[in-house]
Amino acid sequence: MSSLYIILFIISIGIASYSQILLKKGSNKKNIYINVYTIIGYLLMLGSTVLTLITYKYINLSLGQLLQSLSFIFVTFLSLLLLKEKISKKKIIGIIIIIIGIVIFNY
Amino acid sequence: MKVKNIIIAIILYIFMSLSSVLMKFASLQSILFNKVLLYFSSIAVLGIFAILWQKLLKGNNLSTVYAFKSTTIIWGMIFGVIFFNENISIQMIIGSIVTAIGVAIIIKDGSNE
């Protein structure tokens, strides 16, 4: 069922978004290019591309590109959770609108 | 934003979409060699994007340039039709516009921080 692959694709976006958080954490280390965070971050990024490779067989390109917008949502929430960055009301509205857009796209 | 930079930003994101096109082509290959070749081509195009991205960022605000990321939704639909025989429906167009508005709100808020 293609909805399994849509979920997997979304997971790959989630992994890529999480890797961004790690890279941000890595930028605070003494060596900003090579440290635990950047190494794991780039490995996860690589893993995300492999998962994308697997799932794109079953997903339309147009849908895939649209779902990339979820990264804005993931990064925003992960930044809140893991980096203690704040979310403004405007951002929440933006997130809701993105979700509505994705739902309409798939109607 | 200067016209020249706008054009560069648009072209950059076309490259980003092309990277996804290559990735999808890779996923459809049954011969492993072709699959791996296209996979690495996709990553390579992304690499080129990353380098040109840094150059473009040098002279421009991140939020300004990042706003163009929404164009990848359009390219995704166009390339989907051209390369993969995908359909475009009115829901897809409306959904893309709404999503782009949501993205713009988040980016605009990010630039006000």
Backbone of each chain as ProteinMPNN parsed JSONL, in Angstrom:
{"seq_chain_A": "MSSLYIILFIISIGIASYSQILLKKGSNKKNIYINVYTIIGYLLMLGSTVLTLITYKYINLSLGQLLQSLSFIFVTFLSLLLLKEKISKKKIIGIIIIIIGIVIFNY", "coords_chain_A": {"N_chain_A": [[0.844, -1.201, 0.0], [0.56, 2.204, -0.864], [0.486, 4.111, 1.103], [2.061, 3.301, 3.173], [4.592, 3.779, 2.166], [4.479, 6.506, 1.905], [4.468, 7.217, 4.581], [7.015, 6.253, 5.28], [8.559, 7.94, 3.687], [8.009, 10.377, 4.875], [9.143, 9.837, 7.34], [11.814, 9.77, 6.557], [12.195, 12.436, 5.983], [11.873, 13.431, 8.511], [14.119, 12.31, 9.792], [16.151, 13.637, 8.394], [15.586, 16.234, 9.196], [16.06, 16.063, 11.927], [18.776, 15.615, 11.813], [19.62, 18.114, 11.116], [19.294, 19.486, 13.492], [21.261, 18.242, 15.002], [23.498, 19.103, 13.581], [23.388, 21.785, 14.116], [23.881, 21.729, 16.838], [26.416, 20.749, 16.691], [27.745, 22.922, 15.691], [28.345, 24.408, 17.831], [30.473, 23.329, 19.054], [34.02, 22.941, 19.854], [35.614, 22.209, 17.58], [34.073, 22.987, 14.77], [33.521, 21.605, 12.51], [34.217, 18.86, 12.57], [32.986, 16.711, 14.784], [31.3, 14.809, 17.364], [28.579, 15.375, 16.976], [28.384, 16.43, 14.322], [29.36, 14.313, 12.827], [27.566, 12.164, 13.35], [25.3, 13.521, 12.555], [25.703, 13.946, 9.756], [25.835, 11.301, 8.972], [23.248, 10.452, 9.528], [21.909, 12.055, 7.729], [22.759, 10.964, 5.372], [21.631, 8.432, 5.644], [18.992, 9.185, 5.517], [18.778, 9.942, 2.825], [19.045, 7.491, 1.6], [16.76, 6.168, 2.471], [14.912, 7.797, 1.229], [15.549, 7.195, -1.392], [14.627, 4.555, -1.545], [11.86, 4.867, -1.093], [10.918, 6.631, -3.091], [10.26, 5.218, -5.277], [7.663, 4.546, -5.071], [6.235, 6.818, -4.778], [4.81, 9.795, -6.078], [6.738, 12.304, -7.744], [5.896, 14.94, -7.494], [4.383, 14.849, -5.148], [6.369, 14.108, -3.343], [8.098, 16.363, -3.386], [6.382, 18.243, -2.343], [5.926, 17.24, 0.221], [8.348, 17.767, 1.355], [8.05, 20.169, 2.548], [7.255, 19.612, 5.057], [9.527, 19.535, 6.513], [9.984, 22.056, 7.519], [8.152, 22.132, 9.591], [8.962, 19.98, 11.217], [11.616, 20.73, 11.889], [11.1, 23.081, 13.278], [9.62, 22.17, 15.546], [11.42, 20.296, 16.649], [13.522, 21.997, 17.216], [12.371, 23.442, 19.236], [11.98, 21.444, 21.184], [14.562, 20.263, 21.542], [16.532, 22.228, 21.334], [15.618, 24.214, 22.803], [14.512, 26.395, 21.552], [12.211, 29.017, 20.944], [8.73, 28.865, 19.912], [6.794, 30.96, 17.952], [3.472, 32.435, 17.836], [2.832, 33.03, 15.235], [4.399, 31.234, 13.794], [3.164, 28.853, 14.468], [0.704, 29.173, 13.261], [1.547, 29.231, 10.611], [2.462, 26.596, 10.409], [0.084, 25.155, 10.723], [-1.242, 25.97, 8.42], [0.435, 24.909, 6.45], [-0.014, 22.174, 6.872], [-2.709, 22.012, 6.227], [-2.534, 22.674, 3.531], [-1.116, 20.442, 2.538], [-2.964, 18.436, 3.025], [-5.087, 19.239, 1.365], [-3.812, 18.964, -1.1], [-3.637, 16.233, -1.302], [-6.246, 15.41, -1.537]], "CA_chain_A": [[0.0, 0.0, 0.0], [1.47, 3.332, -1.001], [0.521, 4.983, 2.284], [3.232, 2.882, 3.961], [5.765, 4.458, 1.636], [4.364, 7.925, 2.249], [4.931, 7.322, 5.962], [8.471, 6.083, 5.26], [9.133, 9.155, 3.111], [7.913, 11.397, 5.919], [10.165, 9.487, 8.328], [13.125, 10.18, 6.039], [12.265, 13.885, 6.168], [12.068, 13.61, 9.95], [15.521, 12.006, 10.102], [16.948, 14.735, 7.85], [15.352, 17.402, 10.046], [16.791, 15.812, 13.18], [20.21, 15.782, 11.546], [19.877, 19.555, 11.133], [19.446, 19.854, 14.904], [22.595, 17.774, 15.415], [24.499, 19.965, 12.963], [23.35, 23.041, 14.861], [24.585, 21.459, 18.098], [27.82, 20.58, 16.339], [28.346, 24.216, 15.398], [28.737, 25.021, 19.096], [31.639, 22.635, 19.596], [35.32, 23.557, 19.567], [35.83, 22.004, 16.147], [32.696, 23.028, 14.282], [33.329, 20.752, 11.326], [34.287, 17.436, 12.891], [32.736, 16.339, 16.176], [30.291, 13.746, 17.472], [27.3, 15.819, 16.407], [28.414, 16.548, 12.865], [29.545, 12.987, 12.229], [26.277, 11.46, 13.39], [24.378, 14.324, 11.751], [25.875, 13.643, 8.333], [25.477, 9.891, 8.751], [21.788, 10.392, 9.489], [21.503, 12.677, 6.472], [23.007, 9.946, 4.357], [20.595, 7.421, 5.837], [17.734, 9.75, 5.036], [18.742, 9.89, 1.358], [18.825, 6.096, 1.198], [15.342, 5.9, 2.691], [14.233, 8.506, 0.141], [15.784, 6.394, -2.6], [13.747, 3.387, -1.511], [10.438, 5.195, -1.135], [10.52, 7.397, -4.271], [9.74, 4.296, -6.289], [6.224, 4.391, -4.902], [5.624, 8.115, -4.532], [4.958, 10.791, -7.132], [7.734, 13.353, -7.515], [5.196, 16.143, -7.042], [4.046, 14.666, -3.738], [7.622, 14.121, -2.598], [8.576, 17.73, -3.244], [5.472, 18.942, -1.448], [6.13, 16.744, 1.583], [9.563, 18.385, 1.896], [7.629, 21.305, 3.368], [7.133, 19.135, 6.434], [10.781, 19.766, 7.234], [9.826, 23.303, 8.273], [7.415, 21.803, 10.812], [9.812, 19.122, 12.053], [12.739, 21.493, 12.425], [10.563, 24.028, 14.263], [9.302, 21.471, 16.794], [12.638, 19.72, 17.215], [14.28, 23.111, 17.794], [11.707, 23.753, 20.505], [12.215, 20.343, 22.114], [15.958, 19.914, 21.8], [17.414, 23.388, 21.419], [14.91, 25.19, 23.627], [14.136, 27.594, 20.806], [10.78, 29.263, 21.143], [7.859, 28.949, 18.735], [5.855, 32.078, 18.045], [2.116, 32.114, 17.36], [2.847, 33.089, 13.768], [4.956, 29.973, 13.286], [2.151, 27.803, 14.63], [-0.279, 29.392, 12.189], [2.194, 28.779, 9.385], [2.492, 25.135, 10.444], [-1.275, 24.658, 10.467], [-1.55, 26.211, 7.006], [1.177, 23.922, 5.652], [-0.698, 20.884, 6.989], [-3.936, 22.128, 5.429], [-2.113, 22.623, 2.121], [-0.761, 19.067, 2.208], [-4.208, 17.666, 3.012], [-5.803, 19.611, 0.131], [-3.041, 18.387, -2.213], [-3.868, 14.791, -1.37], [-7.665, 15.128, -1.441]], "C_chain_A": [[0.87, 1.238, 0.0], [1.48, 4.227, 0.218], [1.652, 4.574, 3.217], [4.453, 3.655, 3.497], [5.704, 5.953, 1.882], [4.861, 8.139, 3.68], [6.45, 7.2, 6.031], [9.155, 7.334, 4.725], [9.136, 10.259, 4.159], [8.936, 11.124, 7.021], [11.552, 9.942, 7.848], [13.298, 11.682, 6.173], [12.519, 14.199, 7.634], [13.518, 13.373, 10.343], [16.423, 13.136, 9.611], [16.798, 15.977, 8.714], [16.102, 17.262, 11.36], [18.287, 16.011, 12.982], [20.568, 17.26, 11.53], [20.099, 20.044, 12.562], [20.849, 19.458, 15.386], [23.68, 18.683, 14.837], [24.562, 21.304, 13.679], [24.111, 22.864, 16.175], [26.086, 21.357, 17.832], [28.523, 21.903, 16.11], [28.78, 24.927, 16.672], [29.984, 24.388, 19.702], [32.918, 23.35, 19.207], [35.653, 23.456, 18.096], [34.457, 21.93, 15.493], [32.446, 22.083, 13.111], [33.313, 19.269, 11.669], [34.123, 17.223, 14.389], [31.623, 15.29, 16.182], [28.997, 14.13, 16.757], [27.33, 15.865, 14.887], [28.567, 15.182, 12.206], [28.227, 12.229, 12.195], [25.253, 12.185, 12.527], [24.478, 13.985, 10.275], [25.569, 12.188, 8.019], [23.961, 9.741, 8.64], [21.255, 10.975, 8.19], [21.638, 11.675, 5.343], [21.932, 8.873, 4.42], [19.264, 7.894, 5.302], [17.655, 9.685, 3.517], [18.502, 8.463, 0.876], [17.356, 5.718, 1.363], [14.508, 6.578, 1.604], [14.351, 7.721, -1.151], [14.805, 5.231, -2.675], [12.296, 3.782, -1.747], [10.0, 5.928, -2.406], [9.983, 6.512, -5.39], [8.221, 4.286, -6.258], [5.5, 5.712, -4.708], [5.842, 9.039, -5.713], [5.988, 11.84, -6.752], [7.056, 14.592, -6.937], [4.832, 16.038, -5.564], [5.3, 14.748, -2.875], [8.119, 15.536, -2.344], [7.687, 18.507, -2.285], [5.711, 18.544, 0.003], [7.414, 17.303, 2.206], [9.215, 19.563, 2.792], [7.448, 20.909, 4.825], [8.405, 19.392, 7.229], [10.711, 21.062, 8.028], [9.172, 23.01, 9.621], [8.303, 21.001, 11.755], [10.927, 19.924, 12.706], [12.256, 22.464, 13.496], [10.308, 23.332, 15.593], [10.535, 20.865, 17.458], [13.505, 20.8, 17.844], [13.696, 23.499, 19.142], [12.079, 22.72, 21.562], [13.676, 20.226, 22.528], [16.892, 21.104, 21.949], [16.794, 24.494, 22.259], [14.605, 26.489, 22.876], [12.631, 27.771, 20.909], [10.016, 29.246, 19.83], [6.895, 30.101, 18.925], [4.492, 31.622, 17.541], [2.1, 32.081, 15.841], [3.339, 31.778, 13.186], [3.912, 28.866, 13.378], [1.08, 27.933, 13.551], [0.287, 28.89, 10.869], [2.187, 27.259, 9.292], [1.122, 24.563, 10.112], [-1.628, 24.81, 8.989], [-0.823, 25.224, 6.104], [0.448, 22.584, 5.669], [-1.979, 20.893, 6.167], [-3.598, 21.993, 3.946], [-1.817, 21.193, 1.682], [-2.018, 18.205, 2.116], [-4.992, 17.942, 1.725], [-5.139, 18.944, -1.077], [-3.418, 16.926, -2.415], [-5.342, 14.418, -1.43], [-8.134, 14.245, -2.583]], "O_chain_A": [[1.821, 1.326, 0.777], [2.395, 5.036, 0.369], [2.155, 5.403, 3.975], [5.249, 4.129, 4.307], [6.735, 6.603, 2.048], [5.574, 9.101, 3.966], [7.102, 7.952, 6.755], [10.197, 7.746, 5.234], [10.119, 10.982, 4.32], [9.525, 12.054, 7.572], [12.357, 10.438, 8.636], [14.398, 12.164, 6.443], [13.279, 15.109, 7.965], [14.088, 14.133, 11.127], [17.346, 13.551, 10.313], [17.771, 16.697, 8.942], [16.705, 18.218, 11.849], [18.98, 16.51, 13.868], [21.686, 17.631, 11.886], [20.956, 20.888, 12.823], [21.527, 20.221, 16.075], [24.66, 18.997, 15.512], [25.633, 21.89, 13.834], [24.887, 23.732, 16.577], [26.91, 21.811, 18.626], [29.734, 22.015, 16.302], [29.496, 25.927, 16.615], [30.489, 24.843, 20.728], [32.921, 24.24, 18.356], [35.937, 24.455, 17.436], [33.752, 20.931, 15.639], [31.299, 21.797, 12.766], [32.506, 18.509, 11.134], [35.027, 17.525, 15.167], [31.08, 14.934, 15.136], [28.403, 13.329, 16.036], [26.401, 15.389, 14.233], [27.979, 14.922, 11.156], [27.819, 11.715, 11.154], [24.44, 11.555, 11.851], [23.463, 13.761, 9.615], [25.098, 11.871, 6.926], [23.453, 9.013, 7.787], [20.287, 10.474, 7.618], [20.766, 11.548, 4.483], [21.39, 8.454, 3.397], [18.501, 7.126, 4.714], [16.59, 9.405, 2.967], [17.835, 8.249, -0.136], [16.778, 5.039, 0.514], [13.527, 6.014, 1.118], [13.39, 7.593, -1.909], [14.228, 4.954, -3.726], [11.581, 3.124, -2.503], [8.826, 5.86, -2.771], [9.339, 6.988, -6.325], [7.567, 4.051, -7.275], [4.287, 5.731, -4.497], [6.929, 9.069, -6.29], [6.101, 12.221, -5.587], [7.57, 15.216, -6.01], [4.954, 17.009, -4.817], [5.299, 15.374, -1.815], [8.514, 15.872, -1.228], [8.17, 19.329, -1.507], [5.702, 19.386, 0.901], [7.559, 17.316, 3.428], [9.981, 19.919, 3.688], [7.482, 21.756, 5.718], [8.377, 19.46, 8.458], [11.313, 21.164, 9.097], [9.57, 23.553, 10.652], [8.389, 21.303, 12.946], [11.162, 19.821, 13.91], [12.927, 22.651, 14.51], [10.718, 23.823, 16.644], [10.678, 20.915, 18.68], [14.146, 20.572, 18.869], [14.425, 23.842, 20.073], [12.445, 23.066, 22.685], [13.989, 20.107, 23.713], [17.924, 21.007, 22.612], [17.368, 25.573, 22.409], [14.459, 27.548, 23.485], [11.876, 26.8, 20.955], [10.561, 29.565, 18.774], [6.245, 30.199, 19.966], [4.365, 30.575, 16.907], [1.451, 31.232, 15.229], [2.781, 31.267, 12.215], [3.791, 28.041, 12.473], [0.611, 26.937, 12.999], [-0.399, 28.213, 10.103], [1.938, 26.698, 8.225], [0.999, 23.619, 9.331], [-2.224, 23.921, 8.381], [-1.382, 24.752, 5.114], [0.301, 21.934, 4.634], [-2.303, 19.914, 5.494], [-4.283, 21.291, 3.202], [-2.212, 20.777, 0.594], [-2.127, 17.349, 1.239], [-5.493, 17.022, 1.078], [-5.818, 18.425, -1.963], [-3.507, 16.441, -3.543], [-5.674, 13.233, -1.379], [-9.316, 13.906, -2.657]]}, "seq_chain_B": "MKVKNIIIAIILYIFMSLSSVLMKFASLQSILFNKVLLYFSSIAVLGIFAILWQKLLKGNNLSTVYAFKSTTIIWGMIFGVIFFNENISIQMIIGSIVTAIGVAIIIKDGSNE", "coords_chain_B": {"N_chain_B": [[15.973, 42.498, -3.433], [18.474, 41.778, -5.811], [17.857, 41.447, -9.349], [19.54, 39.686, -10.704], [20.376, 38.032, -8.612], [17.954, 36.923, -7.876], [17.343, 35.382, -10.105], [19.493, 33.598, -9.976], [18.898, 32.311, -7.553], [16.497, 31.061, -8.187], [17.352, 29.307, -10.216], [19.119, 27.749, -8.712], [17.343, 26.365, -7.033], [15.99, 24.923, -8.918], [17.971, 23.157, -9.559], [18.04, 21.776, -7.148], [15.584, 20.491, -7.204], [16.041, 18.921, -9.442], [17.873, 17.189, -8.408], [16.211, 15.622, -6.846], [14.71, 14.516, -8.89], [16.625, 12.886, -10.12], [17.013, 11.174, -7.988], [14.551, 9.903, -7.865], [14.536, 8.659, -10.364], [16.645, 6.948, -9.876], [15.488, 5.305, -7.941], [13.715, 3.888, -9.448], [15.187, 2.193, -10.966], [16.098, -1.11, -11.949], [18.428, -2.406, -12.331], [21.227, -2.748, -10.39], [23.668, -1.321, -10.655], [22.975, 0.926, -12.233], [21.204, 2.071, -10.501], [22.809, 2.779, -8.269], [24.589, 4.531, -9.553], [22.882, 6.636, -10.4], [21.941, 7.394, -7.927], [24.236, 8.437, -6.663], [24.739, 10.487, -8.452], [22.586, 12.105, -7.919], [23.204, 12.909, -5.298], [25.562, 14.241, -5.862], [24.677, 16.413, -7.437], [23.279, 17.71, -5.491], [25.392, 18.407, -3.917], [26.717, 20.262, -5.544], [24.735, 22.179, -5.54], [24.872, 22.891, -2.817], [27.353, 24.166, -2.654], [27.102, 26.392, -4.421], [25.055, 27.556, -3.111], [26.193, 28.494, -0.705], [27.699, 30.576, -1.773], [25.703, 32.247, -2.783], [24.409, 32.889, -0.445], [26.236, 34.521, 0.741], [25.946, 37.164, -0.1], [23.325, 37.746, 0.51], [20.316, 37.816, 2.574], [19.491, 34.999, 4.613], [16.818, 34.245, 5.031], [15.543, 35.499, 2.94], [16.587, 34.265, 0.643], [15.949, 31.632, 1.221], [13.255, 31.642, 0.98], [12.706, 31.045, -1.611], [12.623, 28.354, -1.674], [10.111, 27.298, -1.777], [9.515, 27.213, -4.447], [10.339, 24.764, -5.308], [8.216, 23.085, -5.077], [6.646, 23.713, -7.233], [8.393, 23.061, -9.335], [8.608, 20.376, -8.818], [6.073, 19.423, -9.524], [6.003, 20.085, -12.27], [8.302, 18.735, -13.31], [7.52, 16.234, -12.575], [5.423, 15.723, -14.295], [6.746, 15.936, -16.775], [8.905, 14.004, -16.641], [7.938, 11.722, -15.361], [5.361, 11.12, -16.02], [3.295, 12.057, -14.43], [0.153, 13.236, -13.069], [-1.451, 16.457, -12.967], [-3.639, 17.927, -10.748], [-6.445, 20.026, -9.889], [-6.698, 20.168, -7.152], [-4.095, 19.681, -6.375], [-2.773, 21.933, -7.255], [-4.031, 23.974, -5.797], [-3.497, 23.039, -3.212], [-0.694, 23.225, -3.234], [-0.316, 25.981, -3.392], [-1.477, 26.845, -0.985], [0.198, 25.494, 0.847], [2.611, 26.767, 0.225], [2.043, 29.319, 1.127], [1.883, 28.87, 3.88], [4.541, 28.113, 4.354], [5.801, 30.514, 3.69], [4.92, 32.167, 5.747], [6.171, 31.027, 7.972], [8.853, 31.42, 7.286], [8.987, 34.212, 7.094], [8.48, 34.858, 9.714], [10.692, 33.77, 10.858], [12.644, 35.474, 9.952], [12.215, 37.7, 11.396], [13.234, 37.344, 13.813]], "CA_chain_B": [[16.938, 41.52, -3.942], [18.782, 42.082, -7.21], [17.29, 40.524, -10.341], [20.532, 38.644, -10.972], [20.35, 37.08, -7.509], [16.675, 36.215, -7.932], [17.486, 34.355, -11.148], [20.396, 32.566, -9.459], [18.181, 31.553, -6.523], [15.529, 30.194, -8.864], [18.108, 28.237, -10.875], [19.62, 26.872, -7.657], [16.297, 25.455, -6.558], [15.719, 23.975, -10.002], [18.976, 22.116, -9.344], [17.629, 20.963, -6.01], [14.506, 19.624, -7.689], [16.644, 17.937, -10.353], [18.475, 16.167, -7.542], [15.121, 14.7, -6.496], [14.364, 13.794, -10.121], [17.63, 11.831, -10.251], [16.765, 10.208, -6.909], [13.411, 9.075, -8.242], [15.009, 7.794, -11.442], [17.453, 5.903, -9.237], [14.623, 4.368, -7.232], [12.977, 3.079, -10.415], [16.088, 1.299, -11.683], [16.17, -2.464, -11.422], [19.837, -2.799, -12.363], [21.87, -2.118, -9.232], [24.687, -0.369, -11.077], [22.292, 2.158, -12.63], [20.614, 2.625, -9.288], [23.88, 3.418, -7.501], [25.102, 5.648, -10.348], [21.942, 7.744, -10.328], [21.888, 7.83, -6.524], [25.372, 9.313, -6.413], [24.553, 11.699, -9.257], [21.646, 12.931, -7.172], [23.944, 13.498, -4.188], [26.538, 15.172, -6.444], [23.953, 17.629, -7.806], [22.995, 18.363, -4.212], [26.672, 18.973, -3.496], [26.908, 21.483, -6.337], [23.77, 23.124, -4.981], [25.358, 23.362, -1.518], [28.469, 25.092, -2.859], [26.575, 27.63, -4.981], [24.206, 28.071, -2.044], [27.037, 29.288, 0.187], [28.063, 31.794, -2.497], [24.541, 33.12, -2.861], [24.125, 33.335, 0.915], [27.215, 35.513, 1.14], [25.474, 38.523, -0.321], [21.894, 37.907, 0.739], [19.72, 37.253, 3.792], [19.09, 33.59, 4.517], [15.365, 34.114, 4.926], [15.16, 35.95, 1.6], [16.922, 33.223, -0.326], [15.253, 30.4, 1.586], [11.864, 31.772, 0.555], [12.57, 30.434, -2.929], [12.507, 26.897, -1.545], [8.743, 26.936, -2.156], [9.433, 26.967, -5.888], [10.584, 23.343, -5.581], [6.914, 22.427, -5.194], [6.23, 23.904, -8.634], [9.265, 22.248, -10.197], [8.253, 18.981, -8.564], [4.897, 19.089, -10.34], [6.359, 20.159, -13.693], [9.203, 17.621, -13.627], [6.743, 15.006, -12.411], [4.696, 15.548, -15.556], [7.687, 15.735, -17.881], [9.735, 12.807, -16.568], [7.344, 10.527, -14.766], [3.981, 10.96, -16.455], [2.353, 12.297, -13.334], [-0.94, 14.154, -13.372], [-1.652, 17.619, -12.103], [-5.061, 18.18, -10.552], [-6.688, 21.348, -9.314], [-6.395, 20.07, -5.713], [-2.65, 19.758, -6.202], [-2.366, 23.327, -7.437], [-4.508, 24.726, -4.635], [-2.73, 22.549, -2.065], [0.661, 23.768, -3.319], [-0.369, 27.404, -3.069], [-1.717, 26.961, 0.461], [1.435, 25.081, 1.528], [3.611, 27.815, 0.022], [1.688, 30.423, 2.026], [2.3, 28.44, 5.22], [6.008, 28.187, 4.388], [6.178, 31.929, 3.674], [4.659, 32.701, 7.084], [7.224, 30.543, 8.867], [10.103, 32.063, 6.904], [8.894, 35.621, 7.442], [8.593, 34.942, 11.164], [12.08, 33.465, 11.171], [13.497, 36.609, 9.623], [11.944, 38.767, 12.346], [13.803, 36.995, 15.122]], "C_chain_B": [[17.184, 41.78, -5.419], [18.215, 41.01, -8.133], [18.237, 39.364, -10.582], [20.487, 37.584, -9.875], [19.059, 36.279, -7.476], [16.771, 35.076, -8.934], [18.379, 33.222, -10.655], [19.685, 31.686, -8.434], [17.197, 30.574, -7.157], [16.244, 29.013, -9.514], [18.632, 27.233, -9.854], [18.566, 25.863, -7.219], [15.814, 24.52, -7.658], [16.702, 22.816, -9.877], [18.568, 21.185, -8.21], [16.515, 20.001, -6.417], [15.058, 18.548, -8.613], [17.321, 16.83, -9.56], [17.423, 15.133, -7.147], [14.685, 13.888, -7.707], [15.321, 12.613, -10.298], [17.395, 10.746, -9.205], [15.6, 9.294, -7.281], [13.781, 8.143, -9.396], [15.794, 6.624, -10.857], [16.553, 4.847, -8.6], [13.902, 3.431, -8.19], [13.857, 2.086, -11.155], [16.064, -0.096, -11.077], [17.605, -2.967, -11.421], [20.584, -2.022, -11.298], [22.878, -1.044, -9.626], [24.068, 0.976, -11.447], [21.733, 2.888, -11.416], [21.66, 3.43, -8.514], [24.406, 4.648, -8.23], [24.191, 6.87, -10.219], [21.839, 8.291, -8.906], [23.021, 8.809, -6.24], [25.326, 10.579, -7.267], [23.642, 12.665, -8.525], [22.353, 13.651, -6.028], [24.924, 14.542, -4.712], [25.868, 16.496, -6.817], [23.632, 18.428, -6.551], [24.249, 19.051, -3.687], [26.959, 20.275, -4.226], [25.991, 22.581, -5.82], [24.335, 23.737, -3.702], [26.466, 24.404, -1.681], [27.956, 26.439, -3.379], [25.7, 28.354, -3.965], [24.999, 28.97, -1.107], [27.393, 30.622, -0.466], [26.902, 32.783, -2.513], [24.228, 33.711, -1.49], [25.035, 34.473, 1.333], [26.651, 36.921, 0.999], [24.027, 38.774, 0.04], [21.45, 37.32, 2.073], [19.306, 35.81, 3.572], [17.593, 33.473, 4.27], [14.881, 34.512, 3.536], [15.385, 34.837, 0.581], [16.107, 31.961, -0.062], [13.799, 30.421, 1.137], [11.646, 31.079, -0.789], [12.422, 28.92, -2.864], [11.116, 26.434, -1.956], [8.61, 26.641, -3.64], [9.665, 25.498, -6.21], [9.278, 22.575, -5.705], [6.429, 22.525, -6.643], [7.058, 23.016, -9.553], [8.934, 20.77, -10.052], [7.076, 18.544, -9.425], [5.248, 19.065, -11.82], [7.241, 18.979, -14.09], [8.483, 16.281, -13.498], [5.975, 14.678, -13.679], [5.657, 15.181, -16.678], [8.366, 14.366, -17.821], [9.003, 11.544, -16.138], [5.86, 10.353, -15.08], [2.949, 11.189, -15.355], [1.27, 13.275, -13.769], [-0.915, 15.361, -12.459], [-3.147, 17.846, -11.989], [-5.226, 19.544, -9.905], [-6.407, 21.329, -7.805], [-4.908, 20.248, -5.469], [-2.186, 21.205, -6.304], [-2.773, 24.154, -6.227], [-3.708, 24.337, -3.397], [-1.327, 23.126, -2.047], [0.684, 25.233, -2.925], [-0.553, 27.598, -1.563], [-0.455, 26.598, 1.245], [2.487, 26.167, 1.427], [3.329, 29.01, 0.921], [2.136, 30.097, 3.449], [3.813, 28.548, 5.384], [6.458, 29.638, 4.479], [5.995, 32.549, 5.059], [5.776, 32.291, 8.041], [8.543, 31.242, 8.573], [10.101, 33.519, 7.332], [9.063, 35.796, 8.945], [10.029, 34.684, 11.596], [12.972, 34.668, 10.962], [13.286, 37.766, 10.601], [12.596, 38.515, 13.694], [15.032, 37.814, 15.456]], "O_chain_B": [[16.245, 41.976, -6.191], [18.104, 39.839, -7.768], [17.817, 38.209, -10.658], [20.55, 36.387, -10.158], [19.055, 35.107, -7.101], [16.343, 33.954, -8.662], [18.086, 32.047, -10.872], [19.844, 30.466, -8.44], [17.076, 29.425, -6.734], [15.811, 27.867, -9.389], [18.601, 26.024, -10.086], [18.847, 24.675, -7.056], [15.287, 23.445, -7.372], [16.339, 21.654, -10.059], [18.728, 19.968, -8.299], [16.512, 18.837, -6.016], [14.607, 17.403, -8.581], [17.343, 15.675, -9.984], [17.695, 13.932, -7.114], [14.331, 12.716, -7.58], [14.899, 11.492, -10.585], [17.552, 9.557, -9.482], [15.642, 8.085, -7.052], [13.387, 6.977, -9.407], [15.638, 5.476, -11.274], [16.817, 3.649, -8.702], [13.52, 2.323, -7.815], [13.354, 1.234, -11.886], [16.016, -0.256, -9.857], [17.97, -3.834, -10.627], [20.58, -0.791, -11.295], [22.936, 0.017, -9.005], [24.557, 2.03, -11.039], [21.777, 4.114, -11.312], [21.441, 4.587, -8.154], [24.643, 5.686, -7.612], [24.653, 7.983, -9.967], [21.672, 9.493, -8.702], [22.806, 9.871, -5.656], [25.819, 11.627, -6.85], [23.877, 13.873, -8.503], [22.14, 14.842, -5.806], [25.106, 15.595, -4.1], [26.41, 17.569, -6.552], [23.703, 19.657, -6.545], [24.184, 20.128, -3.094], [27.385, 21.261, -3.625], [26.388, 23.737, -5.677], [24.286, 24.954, -3.518], [26.518, 25.392, -0.948], [28.318, 27.493, -2.856], [25.611, 29.582, -3.953], [24.555, 30.062, -0.753], [27.393, 31.665, 0.188], [27.079, 33.981, -2.292], [23.835, 34.872, -1.376], [24.668, 35.295, 2.173], [26.852, 37.768, 1.869], [23.541, 39.896, -0.105], [22.112, 36.447, 2.634], [18.833, 35.439, 2.498], [17.15, 32.707, 3.415], [13.926, 33.936, 3.015], [14.512, 34.512, -0.223], [15.636, 31.305, -0.991], [13.181, 29.375, 0.938], [10.554, 30.589, -1.077], [12.131, 28.275, -3.871], [10.95, 25.31, -2.431], [7.71, 25.911, -4.056], [9.24, 25.023, -7.264], [9.228, 21.534, -6.36], [5.883, 21.574, -7.203], [6.531, 22.321, -10.421], [8.971, 20.01, -11.02], [7.071, 17.447, -9.983], [4.851, 18.153, -12.545], [6.971, 18.301, -15.081], [8.788, 15.323, -14.208], [5.882, 13.521, -14.089], [5.418, 14.24, -17.434], [8.405, 13.647, -18.819], [9.394, 10.435, -16.501], [5.186, 9.526, -14.466], [1.874, 10.591, -15.356], [1.45, 14.041, -14.715], [-0.425, 15.301, -11.331], [-3.847, 17.947, -12.997], [-4.259, 20.14, -9.432], [-5.945, 22.319, -7.238], [-4.497, 20.877, -4.494], [-1.323, 21.65, -5.548], [-1.981, 24.932, -5.695], [-3.291, 25.2, -2.624], [-0.813, 23.48, -0.986], [1.585, 25.681, -2.216], [0.13, 28.414, -0.946], [-0.079, 27.297, 2.186], [3.176, 26.467, 2.402], [4.256, 29.646, 1.423], [2.701, 30.947, 4.139], [4.306, 29.011, 6.412], [7.37, 29.969, 5.237], [6.813, 33.359, 5.495], [6.265, 33.106, 8.822], [9.272, 31.614, 9.493], [11.092, 34.012, 7.87], [9.699, 36.745, 9.404], [10.526, 35.279, 12.552], [13.94, 34.87, 11.696], [14.082, 38.704, 10.634], [12.53, 39.347, 14.599], [15.622, 37.636, 16.522]]}, "name": "protein", "num_of_chains": 2, "seq": "MSSLYIILFIISIGIASYSQILLKKGSNKKNIYINVYTIIGYLLMLGSTVLTLITYKYINLSLGQLLQSLSFIFVTFLSLLLLKEKISKKKIIGIIIIIIGIVIFNYMKVKNIIIAIILYIFMSLSSVLMKFASLQSILFNKVLLYFSSIAVLGIFAILWQKLLKGNNLSTVYAFKSTTIIWGMIFGVIFFNENISIQMIIGSIVTAIGVAIIIKDGSNE"}
